[in-house]
């Protein structure tokens, strides 16, 4: 009887440890599974382990890597318990080259907001007027809360492509000022704005009292080993850092950001983002059950970025994976996937790779992705100790696409300083592309000059 009780106790404790994962700082790995440390310095690479050491099937891991690499993934990294267990065939070539993260930049702004909240310098429930200079924005815009910008529920009109095309070409003038001119039509409704994250980046900058990139480098990037020469983060022509996209970061650094999130905001015992903020970041917002603080969640029902009538889908982002999975999601599938209960992190970059016929999958973040579903089905087979369902991909068709939600001509003209949504710049306006280093255009920073950003560490 005592032996049976001891066996039951050991089984229960082991199961509990596995359920909460091994990525939380200070949490020991189960005795039969290896756990690794995050890199100690910028020059260090990730600690590697065999699949078997972390309780995974090596052949199945390789099948998952092979599938992803066949789908235009130029860099693939699979981690368990911080250990690198799977790599793509092009990783040695692509790992240190800055790659455009597109909308995953939004998640980095959320992380910076989390740093500011953790330091007591930003309150998510405060109106942004608390952090804006006097006279900037009307009463309605100044009343928008920080939380509303984090959850894309400010009510500001969206124009997914119209908001981004001019800044993407280097001609954007003053993104925060333009955001403060956008009509507010439906507060509390999920609208996938580009200018909203730009405004949030400006709010965080004002809250901490210094240039956003200087704050990011010292408080977020330096502690996890991302050097200032590794990346290019574009600014508009008045010097404001973009929040919606235009961060060019090497995959090996992108993985560090994912690992920080997988470790609940701590890096080898150093707290960078508070656990409570990350809990809120991973909590479904009232406006959209599959969206938190500029991160996508593995939850349903889900509103995609191009569903103006609030059509919802009941297919989770990572079908078959646990409910606690969440992700940084960028155009053309620039992703950090984090599954805390399994200790899993997947980081990849590339161009497209999703064969779903759903237009919203191709244009932006979708809740139903053939690439995601089939990759994580394959990865699930590499976890023999987990009881994960194998869910086949079933395409969904979003026929409710409002063209104006992508391409509002007034918003487009506003980015050029014209029309009803045009803003008066808040400072001197520099020439187009004046801050761009050589070789950094559209997709990546190609090494055409010694001034081109590039990671030199592991």
Secondary structure, DSSP 8 states (H G I E B T S, - for coil): -HHHHHHHHHHHHHHHHHHH-S-STT----TTS------SSTT----B--TGGGT--HHHHHHHHHHHHHTTEEEEEEEETTEEEEE-TTHHHHTTSEEE-TTHHHHHHHHHHHHHHHTTS--TTSBGGGTS-TTSS-HHHHT-BHHHHHTT-S-B---TTHHHHHHHTT----HHHHHTTS-B--TTS----SHHHHHHHHHHHHHHTS-HHHHHIIIIIHHHT--GGG-EE-B-TTS-B-SSS-EEEEHHHHHHHHHHHHTTTEETTEE-S-HHHHHHHTS--SS-TTB-SSSEES-SSB--TT-TT---B---TTTTS-TT-EEEEETTTEEEEEEGGGTEEEEEEES-----S-HHHHHS--S--HHHHHHHHHHHTT-TTS----------------HHHH--HHHHHHHTT-STT----SS----TTTT--TTEETTEE--SSTTS------
